[in-house]
Amino acid sequence: MGSFIIQGSNKLEGIVDIGGSKNAALPILASTVICGREYLLDNIPDIEDVRDMLEILRIMGCSVQYDNGVALIDTRGLNTYKVPDKLVKKIRSSIILMGAVLQRTGKVEIAFPGGCEIGLRPIDLHLKGLRKLGVEITEKSGILVGSVNETEGCEILLDYPSVGATENIMLYAVGVSGKTVIYNPAKEPEIVDLQNFLRVCGYSVNGAGTGAITIEGKNIEYTETVEYKIIPDRIEAGTYLSAAASMKSKIYIRNIEKSHFKSITSIYEDAGCKIRETHGTIAISNDRRLNAIEKVTTQPYPGFPTDMQAQFMASMSLADGITIVEETVFDSRFKHVPELQKMGANITIIGRVAVIEGMEKLYGAEVESKDLRGGAALVIAALGAEGTTKINNIHHINRGYEKFVNKLQNLGAIITEVDD
């Protein structure tokens, strides 16, 4: 699985360029199967989850070329409605292929998705929305089997603003006759990016980022190549921001959309960091111990993202005072806490609440990455700790961060990746 060896207590300095958004790229890649044509996609991050999604497309008969952040995909050769089990079980976002493949072929067979083990992430809302649009779905030996009956646009109210359910419904509804309206959809920037891509493809989708998304379904048979550039990854940017804040450093974070992570920058400003935003770049500097934050609650966008909870907790482990973090999105997203405790962090877990008493120092130790964002939190803690830290099981981290080691080394971090 590989490991990171990190020598801590070394300040960061310099410029880091943010890559394309993982959470935008995956559903957009899935959506290319809806209409058989050629797609030229830019700013696609070179990460394990993306490589797995591209391999799924290849196995299903699509032509895929990928180099230096650019993917050329031709989905005219799609020759199956069965999504390969092994890869589906590796990445959560593979479930988005359900709506896309159903729209293209009228049928789908797909396993329950995998990804990080961060608690229950039921797909009930996905299935409920697709069924309301007329899809028949059954389960057979752990495989979801879907088939299209008579479909017509309708109104769908999501009980919770689920990102995945919103995406799946969008990808199926674009080809359903009539008007579909999704009420209480997810409002994340990645949903807006998916809408914008679908509109470039010729579909009628409006309202992403608001309380209702309206889709006027129609079939598209254009032959010209679709070109699109993916938005920057706000969680990657937030992770580097957290590292700089924790290590009393000054760095410049480039190629970002600052409006996408206001909830992150505002929290770190409250913690004492100086943050300056100009034309796609954020400068963050901190020369003292962070101030504890009384309470932070994870929420759907535009609230504080659950994908930044672990990194923020690593920062607050070195802050002055007590911070309370409440996790409301997932029910098992504190698996990084025992590993932080090995490094000297003082954290108490009570249900979905973490109470963090900031320490003067953390210390190097051998720890294990249990999931993607929790692994990033361990890297942040290790960079600010005294001594050497070994982080095992880093494949979780490599699933979501492009050139992580190189980017950190360019900022002055002492980090190496080794094979176990």
HELIX and SHEET records of a PDB file:
HELIX    1   1 LYS A   22  SER A   31  1                                  10    
HELIX    2   2 GLU A   48  ILE A   59  1                                  12    
HELIX    3   3 ASP A   85  VAL A   88  1                                   4    
HELIX    4   4 ARG A   92  ILE A   96  5                                   5    
HELIX    5   5 LEU A   97  THR A  105  1                                   9    
HELIX    6   6 ASP A  124  LYS A  132  1                                   9    
HELIX    7   7 VAL A  163  ALA A  173  1                                  11    
HELIX    8   8 PRO A  189  CYS A  201  1                                  13    
HELIX    9   9 ARG A  234  SER A  246  1                                  13    
HELIX   10  10 LYS A  258  PHE A  261  5                                   4    
HELIX   11  11 LYS A  262  ASP A  270  1                                   9    
HELIX   12  12 THR A  306  MET A  308  5                                   3    
HELIX   13  13 GLN A  309  MET A  316  1                                   8    
HELIX   14  14 VAL A  337  LYS A  342  1                                   6    
HELIX   15  15 LEU A  372  GLY A  384  1                                  13    
HELIX   16  16 HIS A  395  ASN A  398  1                                   4    
HELIX   17  17 PHE A  404  ASN A  410  1                                   7    
SHEET    1   A 4 GLU A 366  GLU A 368  0                                        
SHEET    2   A 4 THR A 388  ASN A 392  1                                        
SHEET    3   A 4 SER A   3  GLN A   7 -1                                        
SHEET    4   A 4 ILE A 414  VAL A 418 -1                                        
SHEET    1   B 4 GLU A  13  ASP A  17  0                                        
SHEET    2   B 4 LYS A 250  ARG A 254  1                                        
SHEET    3   B 4 THR A 281  SER A 285 -1                                        
SHEET    4   B 4 LYS A 274  THR A 278 -1                                        
SHEET    1   C 4 SER A  63  ASP A  67  0                                        
SHEET    2   C 4 VAL A  70  ASP A  74 -1                                        
SHEET    3   C 4 GLU A  38  ASP A  42 -1                                        
SHEET    4   C 4 VAL A 226  LYS A 229  1                                        
SHEET    1   D 3 LYS A 107  ALA A 111  0                                        
SHEET    2   D 3 ILE A 143  VAL A 148 -1                                        
SHEET    3   D 3 VAL A 135  LYS A 140 -1                                        
SHEET    1   E 4 GLU A 155  LEU A 157  0                                        
SHEET    2   E 4 GLY A 178  TYR A 183  1                                        
SHEET    3   E 4 ALA A 212  GLY A 217 -1                                        
SHEET    4   E 4 SER A 204  ASN A 206 -1                                        
SHEET    1   F 4 LYS A 295  THR A 297  0                                        
SHEET    2   F 4 ILE A 322  GLU A 326  1                                        
SHEET    3   F 4 VAL A 353  GLU A 357 -1                                        
SHEET    4   F 4 ASN A 346  ILE A 350 -1                                        
END                                                                             
